[in-house]
Amino acid sequence: MTVIDIPGSKSVTARALFLAAAAEGTTTLLRPLRSDDTEGFAEGLKALGYAVRQEPGAWHIEGRPAGPGVGEADVYCRDGATTARFLPALAAAGHGTFRFDASAQMRRRPLGPLTTALRELGVDLAHGEREGHHPLTVHGHGIKGGAIRLDAGQSSQYLTALLMLGPLTAEGLAITVTDLVSEPYVEITLAMMRAFGARIAREDGPEGRTYTVAPTGYRATTYAIEPDASTSSYFFAAAALVPGGAVTVPGLGTGALQGDLGFVDVLRRMGAEVETGDGGTTVRSTGSLHGLTVNMRDISDTMPTLAALAPFADGPVRIEDVANTRVKECDRLDACAENLRRLGIDVATGPDWIEIRPGTPAGPVEIATHGDHRIVMSFAVTALRTPGVTFDDPGCVRKTFPDFHTVFAAFARGL
């Protein structure tokens, strides 16, 4: 049995940084993820005038409930979607002129539903080039609040940004959501907001679900970051694939916030043994994997993990309701199909689905990563049973797990 310590959750770290910056007092984050995305978020906060002190295993953030500590700033969001979507909302609650830009990859990713909602709340903002995309300039003058409608069918991050903004408004915020993808990520947001003192009510009605956020502000706290469930999926999949394989991830058990832990339920349906307890989750191989049809709308970040594992099943694997994966770091549906075909696997795709038929992946093959960390980490699982797999950009894992290749190689040797 291999026990592996997975780095902290990217999603939880990003939310915690926002909440800590907005809170009254100094917050300490324990075991935050150190990666390109989270370092970029922390650098963005510093550019906005927040005091962030980073030491091994703990980050300390002095909150500023009134907003950024500078009247003007330029923030570079790198490749980070959470940075690019959360920080403009945080800045809008303050006072000043704040310019945001991002990498070419992030510039391609949509922002429109969020900035439209901010404008409806009276925020003065302008897109620098293409409407609905970075670069973006926000002229902050505080936010009164009110009621808005939001389509979050493309990304739950739009809703998360607005929810976290709610306690900073003068009168509170009511958000009616007409469509929502990756709902478990919203549950992470709500639980974390409450841990920082927020009050949120939720009601389902004929026009959609309405979240009502009171104008409470936030209180600083000490907050422990749990291991990243999406990152854990590669290790769980590897254990399920290799005969005799087994892995335990401590700190990611029955009380986990992250919906992506649901990936182990998919592995259980495929035939793996899964145990989830208070202290962690264990996955064991049974020596065989079965085909299945699965809706991954709520755990779509693990779609590439399953796609990369799928050829080794004894029947077709069909993944449905994952249209939003086409607007991630790359078009992940097409990227998975392209690379599986390079490996000689029969694949079909549609607007929101992919079906992978059983086969024996054959190398040597260079995986086209499209600069996407999840494509690299997913096909590292395929490579366990496929000699000759290489990657055209192996370093893009720095986005969420800079040491992935070293850690995964050591893990694989122990399987």
JOBEL-V626558 format. One line per field, one symbol per residue. phi: phi as a letter, one per 40 degrees, with the letter a starting at -180 (. if undefined). Layout:
# JOBEL-V626558
phi->???
This chain:
# JOBEL-V626558
phi->.cbbccdccccccccccccccccchbbbbcfccbacccccccccccccgccbbbbdgabbbccbdchdcbcaabbbcfccccccbcccccccccbibbbbaacdccccccbddccccccccgccaaccbcdgaccabbbcagbchhbbbacbccaccccddcdccdccccbgabbcbcaabfddcccddcccdcccgcbbbbacbcchcbbbbcccgbbcabbcccdcccccdcccccccccdgcaabbcgbbccccccccddccccccchccbbbbccibbbbcbgabbcabacbdcbcccdccccccddcccacbbbbgbdcccbcdacccccccdcccdcgccbbbbdbaabbccabdbbcaccccfgbdccccccccdccbbcgcbbcaccccddbadcdccccccccccc
